[in-house]
Amino acid sequence: MPMICTRVNRHISHETEKKLARRLGEAIRLLGKSEEWLMLDFEDESRLYFKGESDRPLAYVEVKLLGKATAEAYERMTAEICRILEDEMGIAPDGVYVYYAETGHWGWNGSNF
Protein backbone atom coordinates (compact mmCIF):
# COMPACT_ATOMS: atom_id res chain seq x y z
CA MET A 1 0.00 0.00 0.00
CA PRO A 2 2.54 2.63 -0.95
CA MET A 3 1.73 6.19 -1.94
CA ILE A 4 4.23 8.59 -3.49
CA CYS A 5 3.32 12.28 -3.62
CA THR A 6 5.66 14.42 -5.70
CA ARG A 7 5.59 18.22 -5.67
CA VAL A 8 7.80 20.24 -7.97
CA ASN A 9 8.08 23.95 -8.66
CA ARG A 10 8.13 23.40 -12.41
CA HIS A 11 5.55 22.29 -14.98
CA ILE A 12 5.17 18.54 -15.55
CA SER A 13 4.12 17.69 -19.08
CA HIS A 14 1.85 14.70 -19.67
CA GLU A 15 4.74 12.84 -21.29
CA THR A 16 7.05 13.52 -18.35
CA GLU A 17 4.35 12.51 -15.87
CA LYS A 18 4.03 9.14 -17.64
CA LYS A 19 7.80 8.63 -17.44
CA LEU A 20 7.85 9.55 -13.75
CA ALA A 21 4.98 7.17 -13.06
CA ARG A 22 6.67 4.30 -14.86
CA ARG A 23 10.01 4.82 -13.15
CA LEU A 24 8.54 5.32 -9.67
CA GLY A 25 6.51 2.16 -10.26
CA GLU A 26 9.75 0.30 -10.80
CA ALA A 27 11.56 2.02 -7.92
CA ILE A 28 8.96 1.07 -5.31
CA ARG A 29 10.37 -2.46 -5.41
CA LEU A 30 13.39 -1.09 -3.54
CA LEU A 31 11.11 -0.85 -0.49
CA GLY A 32 9.76 -4.37 -0.94
CA LYS A 33 6.47 -3.11 -2.41
CA SER A 34 4.88 -3.56 -5.82
CA GLU A 35 3.41 -1.22 -8.40
CA GLU A 36 0.20 -3.26 -8.19
CA TRP A 37 -0.79 -1.31 -5.05
CA LEU A 38 1.11 1.92 -5.71
CA MET A 39 -0.80 5.20 -5.88
CA LEU A 40 0.93 8.30 -7.25
CA ASP A 41 0.14 11.98 -6.97
CA PHE A 42 1.90 14.71 -8.93
CA GLU A 43 1.62 18.39 -8.12
CA ASP A 44 3.45 20.72 -10.44
CA GLU A 45 4.10 24.44 -10.25
CA SER A 46 4.14 24.33 -6.43
CA ARG A 47 5.51 27.35 -4.66
CA LEU A 48 8.52 25.62 -3.13
CA TYR A 49 11.36 27.55 -1.54
CA PHE A 50 14.70 26.17 -0.38
CA LYS A 51 17.28 28.30 1.40
CA GLY A 52 14.93 31.24 0.88
CA GLU A 53 14.85 30.95 -2.90
CA SER A 54 12.64 29.37 -5.55
CA ASP A 55 14.52 30.23 -8.73
CA ARG A 56 15.89 26.75 -9.36
CA PRO A 57 14.11 23.42 -9.84
CA LEU A 58 13.02 21.91 -6.52
CA ALA A 59 11.06 18.86 -5.43
CA TYR A 60 9.45 17.56 -2.27
CA VAL A 61 8.54 13.87 -2.30
CA GLU A 62 6.52 11.98 0.31
CA VAL A 63 6.71 8.19 0.34
CA LYS A 64 4.10 6.56 2.55
CA LEU A 65 3.83 2.84 3.11
CA LEU A 66 2.09 0.18 5.10
CA GLY A 67 4.70 -1.49 7.26
CA LYS A 68 8.38 -0.77 7.43
CA ALA A 69 11.52 -0.83 5.34
CA THR A 70 15.18 -0.93 6.29
CA ALA A 71 17.47 2.09 6.47
CA GLU A 72 19.40 0.64 3.53
CA ALA A 73 16.23 0.33 1.46
CA TYR A 74 15.38 3.96 2.18
CA GLU A 75 18.90 5.02 1.16
CA ARG A 76 18.51 3.21 -2.16
CA MET A 77 15.03 4.66 -2.68
CA THR A 78 16.20 8.22 -2.01
CA ALA A 79 19.05 7.80 -4.48
CA GLU A 80 16.66 6.42 -7.11
CA ILE A 81 14.07 9.16 -6.59
CA CYS A 82 16.82 11.77 -7.01
CA ARG A 83 18.08 10.01 -10.14
CA ILE A 84 14.58 9.91 -11.63
CA LEU A 85 13.88 13.58 -10.93
CA GLU A 86 17.25 14.64 -12.31
CA ASP A 87 16.86 12.52 -15.46
CA GLU A 88 13.27 13.45 -16.21
CA MET A 89 13.00 17.02 -14.90
CA GLY A 90 16.53 18.35 -14.48
CA ILE A 91 16.12 18.68 -10.71
CA ALA A 92 19.51 18.30 -9.03
CA PRO A 93 19.63 15.93 -6.03
CA ASP A 94 20.53 18.83 -3.72
CA GLY A 95 17.15 20.37 -4.58
CA VAL A 96 15.14 17.32 -3.50
CA TYR A 97 13.71 16.51 -0.08
CA VAL A 98 12.29 13.01 0.47
CA TYR A 99 10.06 12.29 3.45
CA TYR A 100 9.17 8.75 4.52
CA ALA A 101 6.16 7.77 6.61
CA GLU A 102 5.41 4.26 7.83
CA THR A 103 2.04 3.15 9.16
CA GLY A 104 0.52 0.02 10.60
CA HIS A 105 -2.93 1.02 9.39
CA TRP A 106 -4.09 1.57 5.82
CA GLY A 107 -7.65 1.61 4.55
CA TRP A 108 -8.91 0.53 1.14
CA ASN A 109 -12.18 -0.62 -0.32
CA GLY A 110 -14.20 -0.01 2.85
CA SER A 111 -11.88 -1.78 5.29
CA ASN A 112 -8.34 -1.80 6.61
CA PHE A 113 -5.38 -4.02 5.99
HELIX and SHEET records of a PDB file:
HELIX    1   1 HIS A   14  ALA A   27  1                                  14    
HELIX    2   2 ILE A   28  LEU A   31  5                                   4    
HELIX    3   3 GLU A   35  TRP A   37  5                                   3    
HELIX    4   4 ALA A   71  MET A   89  1                                  19    
HELIX    5   5 PRO A   93  GLY A   95  5                                   3    
SHEET    1   A 4 MET A  39  GLU A  43  0                                        
SHEET    2   A 4 MET A   3  VAL A   8  1                                        
SHEET    3   A 4 ALA A  59  LEU A  66 -1                                        
SHEET    4   A 4 VAL A  96  THR A 103  1                                        
SHEET    1   B 2 GLY A 107  TRP A 108  0                                        
SHEET    2   B 2 SER A 111  ASN A 112 -1                                        
END                                                                             
